[in-house]
Amino acid sequence: MLDRLDPLVIGECVADIVRQPDRADRVHPGGSPANVAYGLARLGHDTTLLTQLGADAHGRLIRDHLAAAGVEIRTDDATGPTPSAAVTLDDRGRATYAFEVGWTLGPVALDRPPGHVHTGSIAAVVEPGAATVLAAVESLRAAATVSYDPNVRPELMGDRAPAVARVECCVALSDVVKASDEDLRWLYPDEEPEQVATRWLAAGPALVLVTRGGAGAFALFPGGRADTEAPPVTVADTVGAGDAFMSGTLHALAAHGLLGPGARDRLPAVDRDTVADVLRHAVASAAVTVARSGANPPTANELREALGGAPPSTDASS
């Protein structure tokens, strides 16, 4: 078993400006890939994030946030402002987003080749930076496993057909893919999520996971299907829930020795019990996150506590 996963995450950082009725605006560090990197680092993995950050207050906030978890940040020479998103929460804590995002990532040299690469969201579809992301994944996957989360943002995806083509290209390059049922309904409005997941599995990945919010999640793999319910939790908000699910998934797969150099040959033989355990870790990680404000995923101790049946801790310092 692999106790640690030393991944490279490629993608955007976003300052989430959270707006809620009868409360002052709050700014949280965010961006789906950045949240995954932060979640992996809090779970004990030596994580590198390849991203863009401005030399502004939002950029400093995000840098400090990521560094506090131990994330190594690598950037190109871009000088634009840090991307931001207005996040509006309804009375049930559900989030909607309005973005001000530019993504122009250029090539960046790495000190060492990673054992696992994760990407997704805006970074994999918004040009001109998306071309850099795709080229990096194509070059690194010879020695690394790859995961992908489309994390669809309709406001930034452009026309559906080219967005779907880019998403499907990323799916085909990946070993592990995670999407929400809402993502899949935007990408393929005439198909059920199960149909899409089945087709994606045939396109290359060895594991496709689909989240369903409070209804739990399911996973398809060459040996069949596994389902899990979402644990009961009082929701503070849903910001970062899918990203915590992703980092929990990768953490569990690494513990089972199913990510990293050489793991691509083992992953297609994964059994149902292992997939069920991965789902259990993923939904527990998401449950901890939705129980508190912002994209605030669990530490390793908090995840163990959640898996043991104790209520998620609200102390992010443990």
PyMOL commands that set and color helices and strands:
alter all, ss='L'
color gray80, all
select helices_A, chain A and resi 32-42+57-69+121-124+129-140+154-157+160-172+181-187+193-203+213-215+241-255+263-265+267-269+272-290+300-307
alter helices_A, ss='H'
color red, helices_A
select strands_A, chain A and resi 7-10+14-19+26-30+48-51+72-75+84-89+95-100+116-120+145-149+176-180+207-211+217-221+224-228
alter strands_A, ss='S'
color yellow, strands_A
deselect
rebuild
show_as cartoon
